[in-house]
Structures are given as C-alpha cells and as structure tokens.
Amino acid sequence: MNQIADTDIPNTDTMNEAQDPQITARRRRRLLAAAVSVAVAGTVAVASAATLGGINTTSLGADQAMITSCESDGVRVESLTRFDPAAESGRGAYVVDRVKVSEIARACDGLELAVTLVGASGASLSEATTTLNASGNPGNPNNPPNQASINATLPVTPAPLATDVIRVAVVITG
C-alpha cells in the first residue's frame, strides 16, 4: 500500500493566501473589477455634472402630464408668392410674402400659430406668428362661424426668394 507523507499534502489551516495561486488570482480579479467600477462611476458622475452646468436656478423639479393635440389630422400649408421687381438686384424674382395655413381644427381656437420658412442650410429665412381666431367677425373673414376649420394667412417679413424656401415649419402652441 502506498503511503503519502504529511509534507505532500498542504495544511490549509496554516496556509498563507500568498502561497495559494488560485486565491491570489481571484483576489487580483476582484481588486481589478472594483477599481474599474470606481473609475466608471467617477466618469459617469463627472459627465452627469457637466451636463447640468447651464442650469441657473435654486430649485429643480419634474412632473409629468398628458399632452393632447388640438389638431389630429394635419393642416394644409401654402406658400403664397408675388413677383417683386426689386428682388435679385433689380432683375426681379418671385418671393414668398404670405403663408396660408388651413384646415386647422376649431379646437385650436385661441392658440398661437407659428410659421417658419426654412432654407437649404436649415436656417430660418422668415417667421410669422398669430393667434388663431375661429370667430366669424369682420376682422377675420376667412373663418365664418359655420366653417368646420380655421384658416389663417400670415404675412412673412422679410419676404425670402421663393427658390430659397425648401420647407415650411408650422407649430400650434398654447
């Protein structure tokens, strides 16, 4: 029968962690994971703080609310042009001088309508705003009382060249 000497089996009671390679490797992995976690958490905290740098208030809060739209099926937008003989250094050209927004739901009555004419670079070429008025008063002949929707024609100043306008943005707020 084979006998094993006591010196061939390590005594776990007296073993030092530095003598066991498995314990040492496990400890290194844990320390590395902890260091990485601390570094990532610190980076996230700094990045989060940097995004709040522009807030200049003594209180901060949050809330939620359902936002409903007064307009559910879209509106019709028309750019209205006229020939301006002074445009293009006196050579003359068509300019957008008004924007008509129609088929606005009567539920939008009293809200603000904003129109922006947008150029190729995405920059605003001209803007106009008005308060929507569904009443059929003499000051608003486009909206007789029995009409199903609101129409609004807004003059835009300055009147950009029609060829420069690539998009019209419309927003109803209130």
ZABAKE-89270 format. One line per 10 residues: their letters; for each residue y, z, x of N, C-alpha, C. Coordinates in steps of 0.02 Angstrom, whole numbers, plus 32768, in hexadecimal, padded with zeros to 4 digits. Layout:
a> Y,Z,X,Y,Z,X,Y,Z,X ~ ...
//
This chain:
mnqiadtdip> 7FC6,8000,802A,8000,8000,8000,803D,8000,802C ~ 806E,7FDC,8018,80AD,7FD7,803E,80DA,8011,802C ~ 80F7,802D,805E,8128,8062,8052,816C,804A,8069 ~ 819E,805C,8043,81E3,8049,8054,8205,8086,806E ~ 8225,807D,80A6,8248,80B6,80C4,8287,80C4,809C ~ 829C,8103,809F,82D8,8117,807A,8315,80F2,8092 ~ 8317,80DC,80CD,8352,80BA,80E8,835A,8074,80CD ~ 8324,8057,80B1,8327,8013,8096,8349,8011,8051 ~ 834D,8045,802C,836B,8047,7FE9,83AD,806D,7FEE ~ 83E2,804C,7FDB,8423,806F,7FDF,8426,80A7,7FAD
ntdtmneaqd> 8446,80DD,7FC1,844F,8116,7F96,8491,810D,7F71 ~ 848E,8102,7F2F,84CA,80F4,7F08,84F6,8131,7F00 ~ 84DB,816D,7F0A,8503,81A9,7F03,8536,81AF,7F3B ~ 8524,8199,7F75,8550,81A1,7FAF,8570,815F,7FC4 ~ 8565,8128,7F9E,857F,80E6,7FB1,85CA,80E2,7FA5 ~ 85EB,80C8,7FD4,8633,80BB,7FD0,863D,8077,7FB0 ~ 8673,806E,7F86,8680,802D,7F65,868A,7FF6,7F98 ~ 86A5,8006,7FD1,86B1,7FD4,8004,8670,7FBA,8021 ~ 8639,7FE1,801B,85F8,7FCB,8035,85D5,7F9A,8006 ~ 85E6,7F9A,7FC4,85C5,7F6E,7F94,85F1,7F30,7F89
pqitarrrrr> 85DA,7EF4,7F9F,8603,7EB8,7F99,860F,7EA4,7F50 ~ 85E3,7EB2,7F21,85ED,7EA0,7EDB,8627,7EC8,7EBC ~ 862A,7F08,7ECB,8660,7F33,7EB0,86A2,7F1D,7ECE ~ 86A4,7F0E,7F0E,86E1,7EF8,7F2F,86FB,7EB7,7F12 ~ 86CF,7E86,7F07,86E4,7E46,7EEB,86FD,7E4F,7EA4 ~ 86DB,7E78,7E7C,86F0,7E85,7E38,8736,7EA6,7E37 ~ 8740,7ED5,7E64,8781,7EF8,7E67,87B9,7EC6,7E7A ~ 87AB,7E9A,7EAA,87DD,7E68,7EBE,87F0,7E3B,7E83 ~ 87BD,7E25,7E5D,87CB,7DFA,7E23,87F6,7E1F,7DF0 ~ 87E8,7E5D,7DE4,880F,7E84,7DB3,8857,7E8D,7DCB
llaaavsvav> 8860,7E9C,7E0B,88A3,7EA4,7E26,88CA,7E62,7E23 ~ 88A8,7E2B,7E32,88C8,7DE9,7E2F,88DC,7DD8,7DE7 ~ 88B0,7DE6,7DB7,88BF,7DD9,7D71,88FA,7E03,7D59 ~ 88FC,7E41,7D6E,8933,7E6D,7D5B,8975,7E54,7D79 ~ 8973,7E3F,7DB8,89B0,7E25,7DD8,89C9,7DE6,7DB6 ~ 899C,7DB9,7DA4,89AF,7D7B,7D82,89CC,7D8C,7D3D ~ 89AE,7DBB,7D1A,89C7,7DCF,7CD8,8A0E,7DEA,7CDC ~ 8A1A,7E14,7D0D,8A5D,7E31,7D17,8A8F,7DFA,7D27 ~ 8A7C,7DCB,7D52,8AA9,7D95,7D65,8ABA,7D69,7D29 ~ 8A88,7D58,7D00,8A93,7D2E,7CC5,8ABE,7D53,7C93
agtvavasaa> 8AB1,7D92,7C86,8AD8,7DBA,7C57,8B21,7DBF,7C6E ~ 8B2C,7DC8,7CAE,8B70,7DCB,7CC8,8B94,7D8A,7CC0 ~ 8B73,7D52,7CCC,8B91,7D10,7CC4,8BA3,7D04,7C7B ~ 8B77,7D14,7C4D,8B85,7D0B,7C06,8BC0,7D36,7BF0 ~ 8BC3,7D74,7C08,8BFA,7DA0,7BF6,8C3C,7D85,7C0F ~ 8C3E,7D6B,7C4C,8C7B,7D4F,7C67,8C8F,7D10,7C41 ~ 8C5F,7CE4,7C32,8C6D,7CA7,7C0D,8C86,7CB8,7BC7 ~ 8C69,7CE9,7BA6,8C7F,7CFD,7B64,8CC6,7D18,7B66 ~ 8CD5,7D40,7B97,8D18,7D5C,7B9D,8D4B,7D26,7BAB ~ 8D38,7CF3,7BD1,8D66,7CBD,7BE1,8D79,7C96,7BA3
tlgginttsl> 8D4B,7C8E,7B73,8D5B,7C68,7B37,8D89,7C8E,7B08 ~ 8D8F,7CCF,7B11,8DBB,7CF7,7AE6,8E01,7D00,7B03 ~ 8E10,7CE1,7B3C,8E4F,7CEC,7B5D,8E8D,7CD7,7B37 ~ 8E87,7CA9,7B07,8EC2,7C91,7AE3,8ED3,7CB9,7AA5 ~ 8EAB,7CEB,7A93,8EB9,7D12,7A57,8EEC,7D47,7A67 ~ 8F23,7D46,7A43,8F59,7D76,7A4F,8F66,7D9F,7A11 ~ 8F36,7DC6,79FD,8F3E,7DF0,79C2,8F20,7E34,79D0 ~ 8F37,7E65,79AB,8F1C,7EA8,79B6,8EDF,7EB6,798C ~ 8ED0,7E89,795C,8E94,7E93,7934,8E70,7E51,792D ~ 8E30,7E56,7923,8E06,7E1A,791D,8DD4,7E28,78E6
gadqamitsc> 8DCA,7DF8,78BA,8D9A,7E03,7884,8D78,7DC2,7871 ~ 8D47,7DC8,7846,8D23,7D8E,782F,8D10,7D99,77E6 ~ 8D08,7D62,77C3,8CF5,7D66,777D,8CD4,7D24,776C ~ 8CB6,7D20,7734,8C9A,7CE0,771E,8CAA,7CD7,76D5 ~ 8CB2,7C97,76C2,8CC1,7C87,767C,8CA9,7C40,766F ~ 8C96,7C34,7632,8C82,7BF1,761E,8CC0,7BC7,7615 ~ 8CC3,7B8E,7636,8CFC,7B61,762F,8CE5,7B26,7605 ~ 8D07,7B1E,75CD,8CF6,7AE7,75A1,8D2B,7AB1,75A7 ~ 8D18,7A75,7597,8D46,7A3D,759B,8D5D,7A29,7555 ~ 8D9C,7A17,7550,8DB5,79FF,7510,8DA1,79B5,7507
esdgvrvesl> 8D8E,7994,753C,8D7D,794D,753B,8D35,7944,7551 ~ 8D0A,792B,7525,8CC4,7926,7536,8CAB,78DF,7542 ~ 8CCF,78AD,752B,8CB5,7869,7532,8CE1,783B,755C ~ 8D0E,7857,7582,8D37,782F,75B0,8D75,7813,7590 ~ 8DA1,77F9,75B8,8DE0,77DC,75A1,8DE5,7794,75BB ~ 8E13,776F,759E,8E20,772B,75B4,8E61,772C,75DC ~ 8E61,770B,7616,8E9C,770A,7642,8EB0,76C2,764F ~ 8EF0,76B3,7647,8F0A,7671,7655,8F47,7677,7683 ~ 8F49,764F,76B7,8F84,764B,76E1,8FB0,7615,76C4 ~ 8FED,7626,76B3,901C,75F6,7696,904C,75DE,76CD
trfdpaaesg> 904F,759D,76D5,9076,757F,770B,90B2,7559,76F1 ~ 90E0,754E,771E,911A,7522,7710,912B,74FF,7752 ~ 914C,74C6,774C,9161,74A2,7788,91A2,74C0,77A0 ~ 91A5,74D3,77E0,91E1,74EF,77FE,91FA,74BD,7832 ~ 9232,749A,7824,924B,7469,7854,9262,7487,7896 ~ 9271,74C8,7897,9289,74E8,78D4,924F,74FE,7901 ~ 9212,7501,78E6,91D8,7517,790E,91C8,74E5,7945 ~ 91A5,74FE,7978,9190,74D4,79B0,91CC,74B2,79D2 ~ 91FE,74DA,79E1,923B,74C2,7A05,925D,7489,79E1 ~ 925F,748D,799F,9282,745A,7977,9258,741E,7965
rgayvvdrvk> 921A,741B,797B,91EF,73E3,7969,91D3,73ED,7923 ~ 91D2,742A,790B,91B9,7439,78C8,916E,7445,78C8 ~ 9159,7474,789E,9111,7484,7897,9109,74AE,7858 ~ 90CB,74B2,7841,90BC,74DD,7808,90B4,7525,7820 ~ 90D0,7553,77F9,90CC,759B,7808,90AF,75BE,77CB ~ 908F,75F6,77D7,9076,7621,77A0,90AF,7651,7790 ~ 90CB,764A,7755,9103,7676,7743,90F2,76A8,770C ~ 90B8,769E,76EC,90A2,76CC,76B8,9056,76CE,76B7 ~ 903B,7706,769F,8FF3,770D,7695,8FE8,7725,764E ~ 8FBD,7701,762A,8FAD,7715,75E6,8F68,7734,75E6
vseiaracdg> 8F64,7771,75CB,8F24,7794,75C4,8F19,779B,7579 ~ 8EE3,7780,7560,8ED6,7781,7518,8E90,779B,7509 ~ 8E83,77A4,74C9,8E44,77BE,74B1,8E37,7805,74CA ~ 8E6D,782C,74CF,8E68,7873,74E3,8E59,789B,74A3 ~ 8E28,78C6,74A5,8E16,78EF,746B,8E51,7919,7454 ~ 8E59,791F,7412,8E8F,7948,73F6,8E88,7992,740A ~ 8E4D,79A6,741F,8E43,79EC,7435,8E6C,79FA,7474 ~ 8E84,79C6,7497,8EAC,79CE,74D4,8EF6,79D6,74C5 ~ 8F0A,79D8,7486,8F50,79DF,7473,8F6E,7A1D,7493 ~ 8FA8,7A14,74B2,8FCC,7A4B,74D2,8FBA,7A55,751C
lelavtlvga> 8F87,7A33,7534,8F73,7A3B,757A,8F9A,7A0A,75A6 ~ 8F98,7A15,75E8,8FBC,79EA,7616,8F90,79B1,762E ~ 8FAC,7975,762E,8F8B,7939,7647,8FAC,7926,7688 ~ 8F85,791E,76BD,8F9F,7909,76FE,8F7C,78C8,7713 ~ 8FA4,7898,772B,8F8A,7857,7740,8FA0,784C,7788 ~ 8F72,7836,77B3,8F82,7827,77F9,8F6A,77E1,7809 ~ 8F96,77B7,7823,8F84,7775,783B,8F70,777D,7884 ~ 8F34,7765,7896,8F18,7770,78D8,8F12,772E,78FE ~ 8F25,7730,793E,8F21,76F5,7968,8EE1,76F1,7991 ~ 8EDC,76BE,79BA,8E9F,76B1,79E1,8E8D,76EA,7A10
sgaslseatt> 8EBD,770D,7A2C,8EAF,7743,7A5B,8E9C,7784,7A37 ~ 8E9F,7783,79F4,8E91,77BF,79CD,8ECF,77E8,79C0 ~ 8F08,77D1,79DA,8F46,77F6,79D1,8F64,77E7,798C ~ 8F8A,7817,7973,8FAD,780F,7934,8FE8,77DF,793D ~ 8FEB,77AB,7914,9023,777D,7916,905A,7792,78E6 ~ 9046,77AF,78AE,9076,77C4,787B,9052,77F3,784B ~ 9078,7821,782D,905B,7850,77FD,9089,7858,77C1 ~ 906B,786C,7789,9091,787A,774D,906C,78AE,7723 ~ 9092,78D7,76FF,9073,790A,76D3,9098,790B,7691 ~ 9075,7921,765E,9093,792B,761C,906A,795E,75F6
tlnasgnpgn> 9086,797A,75C3,9061,79A7,7596,904A,797C,755B ~ 9009,7980,754D,8FEE,7958,7516,9007,7972,74D3 ~ 901B,7944,74A8,9038,7955,7468,9017,792A,7432 ~ 8FEF,7948,7408,8FCB,7922,73D5,8FF3,791A,7395 ~ 902D,793B,7390,9052,7936,7351,9071,78F1,7349 ~ 9079,78DD,730B,9095,789A,72FD,90E0,789C,72F3 ~ 9104,78BE,7320,914D,78C2,7319,916E,7884,7335 ~ 91AE,7878,7325,91D0,783C,733D,91D2,7837,7389 ~ 91D0,786F,73AC,91D0,786D,73F5,918D,7857,7412 ~ 915A,7852,73E9,9117,7841,7400,90F8,780D,73D1
pnnppnqasi> 9113,77D0,73CF,90FA,779E,739F,90B3,7786,73AE ~ 9098,7793,73E9,9054,777D,73F9,901F,77A6,73D5 ~ 9031,77DE,73B9,8FFF,780C,739C,900F,781D,7354 ~ 9003,77F0,7325,900D,7801,72DF,8FDD,7839,72CB ~ 8FEF,7862,7298,8FC7,789D,7287,8F7F,788D,7273 ~ 8F72,7852,725A,8F2E,7842,7243,8F04,7821,7279 ~ 8F1F,7818,72B5,8EFA,77F7,72EB,8EC5,7827,7307 ~ 8E8B,780C,7318,8E52,7835,732F,8E5A,784D,7377 ~ 8E86,782E,739F,8E8D,7843,73E4,8ED7,7842,73F9 ~ 8EE4,785E,7434,8F27,7860,7450,8F2E,7828,7483
natlpvtpap> 8F68,7808,7484,8F79,77D6,74B6,8FB7,77EE,74DA ~ 8FBB,77E0,751B,8FF6,77F3,7542,9005,77BC,7574 ~ 9045,77A8,7577,905B,7778,75A9,908B,779C,75D7 ~ 907B,779D,7617,90A3,77C2,7648,90C6,7792,7678 ~ 9108,7798,7680,912A,7771,76B3,9119,778E,76F8 ~ 910C,7763,7729,90FE,777B,776C,9136,7767,779B ~ 914C,7796,77C3,9182,778A,77F3,916E,77AA,7835 ~ 9171,7786,786B,9184,7741,7871,914D,7713,7856 ~ 9160,76D6,7844,9131,76A6,782A,9111,7680,7865 ~ 90D1,768F,7876,90B2,766E,78AF,909D,7626,789F
latdvirvav> 9093,75FF,78D3,907B,75BB,78C9,9037,75BE,78A7 ~ 902D,7591,7877,8FEE,7590,7852,8FB2,7584,7881 ~ 8FBD,755D,78B5,8F86,754E,78E4,8F74,758A,790F ~ 8FA0,75BC,7913,8F92,75F8,793B,8F6A,762D,7916 ~ 8F69,7629,78D3,8F48,765B,78AA,8EFE,7648,78A4 ~ 8ED2,7675,78BE,8E8B,7666,78B9,8E66,7694,7887 ~ 8E88,76CB,7874,8E69,76FA,7846,8E9E,7723,7822 ~ 8E8E,7738,77E5,8EBA,7764,77BF,8E93,77A3,77B0 ~ 8EAE,77DC,77C3,8E8E,781D,77B6,8EB1,783D,777B ~ 8E8B,7857,774B,8EA6,7877,7710,8E88,78BD,770A
vitg> 8EB4,78EF,76FD,8E9E,7934,76F5,8EC2,7951,76B9 ~ 8E9C,7973,768E,8EB8,7997,7655,8EAC,79E1,7662 ~ 8EE2,7A08,7664,8EDC,7A4F,7673,8F03,7A78,7640 ~ 8EF3,7AB8,763F,8F1B,7AE4,7613,8EF4,7B1F,75FC
//
